[in-house]
C-alpha cells in the first residue's frame, strides 16, 4: 500500500518536474509546420496578445490610453503636457490594447470562417454543415474551460493570501499613479470563495444577457471572452445563411452586415464579419488564375506595380494612424476634427477609427508576402501558440509577481524623478515579461492544449457519426 502511494507520488512529482522544466517549453519542442496560407495569423494573434500584456503592465503607472496633444480634464488635473513622443500615432500602438483586441476579433472571424467558406466554394455541403455544427459545439468549452482553470487558480491564490502580499502597492497611488485595478480579497472561508468563483464565472458564461459586458472581479481583462462567444455564434448563423450564395453576393452581404453592425453599435460582431469577408476575398483571389505577363512587355506593368506598392504603403500608414485612435479622441489634437464622421449611436467613440484602421491594415497584411513572412518567424509563432495562455495568466502575474517586482525595484531606484521612475519600470518589466511568458507556456501545455483535446472529444461524443 505504501509502495503504491510512493510510486504515485513519484509519478506526479516527475510529471510536474517535466512540465516545469525550461527545456520543455513550447518554444524549444514544437515541430508543428506553419500553414502556408493562414499561419501568419497565428503570429499576428501572438503579437496582439503580447501588446495587450504590455498595455496592462504599463497602464497602471502610465497614461498609455491618452494620445499626443490631449487637452481634456485629465490634462487640467495632472498638468501633464501629453506631448511625449510615445503618444504619437503608430508609435503608441506598441502599448495600446484597443487595436490589439480589434485584431483578435478580426483573426477569430477569419479563422472560424476559413474552412466553412472554403467548403462552400467547393460545394461540399455535407462537410460544410458538419464543420459549422462541430465549431458551434466546440466553441464554448474551447473558450471557457481554460478560463475556469485560470480564475480557479486566482481564487485559490487569493484565499491563501498570495494577493495580500502585494495589496499595499496595488492601492498605492504614489506608485500606480494612473489606474488601480481591482485587487481581489479573500472571503470568509474557502466555501464562500468557491460560491463567489462559480457566480463570477456564471455571469461570464451565461447566454441570457448579451447586452451587457461582464467584468470578473478576479481578472477584469477577461471581458473579451463572452464577447468573443457571442460574436462567434452570430458568425456561425451568418455563415449558414451566406454559405450557399454566389461568391460576389456573399461578399456584398458581408460588407452590408459590417455597415449594419457599425450602425447598430456592435463593433465586435462587425469585426468578426470583417474577418469572414477577408477570408472570402482571399479564397476568391486564390481561385482566380494568375495573369501572365510577356517578359518583353514588362516595363509598363512594373511601373504600375511600383505605383501600386507606393499607394499600398500610404494606405497602410493611414490605417496604422487610424488604429492609433486614443481614449477621449474628442479632446485630442487632430482627432477632434474627425468626430463628426463617427455615427451618432456608436457609443464607444474611441473604437470607431481603431476598427476601421484595423480592417484596412488586416487586409493589406494578408496580401503582403514579405510582411506575412515576419509573422511566420519562430519566436512570433511561439507567441501565437501560447497567446491564449498569455492572455489568461498575465493578470495574475501582474498582480502578484509584477507588483512585487515594481515595489522592490522602485524602492531601489526611487520615483522622485521621471527618469528614475522609468528606469525602475524598465528593469522590473525586463524580469516580469520573460517570467510571465514562462507561466503562459506552462499554462498552455497543462491547460490550454488539454482543453482543445477535450473540446474535440466532446464534439466526437455528442455528434452523430458520419
Secondary structure by P-SEA (a helix, b strand, c coil): caaaaaaaaaaaaaaaaaaaccccccccccccccccccaaaaaaaaaaaaaaaaaaacccccccccccccccccccccccccccccccccccccccaaaaaaaaaaaaaaaacaaaaaaaaacaaaaaaaaaaaaaaaccccccaaaaaaaaaaaaaaaacccccccccccccccccccccbbbbbcccaaaaaaaaaaaaaaacccccccbbbbbcccccccaaaaaaaaaaaaaaaaaaaccccaaaaaaaaaaaaaaaaaaccaaaaaaaaaaaaaaaaaaaaaccbbbbccccaaaaaaaaaaaaaaaaaaaaaaaaaaaccccccccccccccccccccccccccaaaaaaaaaaaaaaaaacaaaaaaaacaaaaaaaaaaaaaaacaaaaaacaaaaaaaaaaaaaccccaaaaaaaaaaaaaaaaaaaaaaaaaaaaacaaaaaaaaaaaaaaacccc
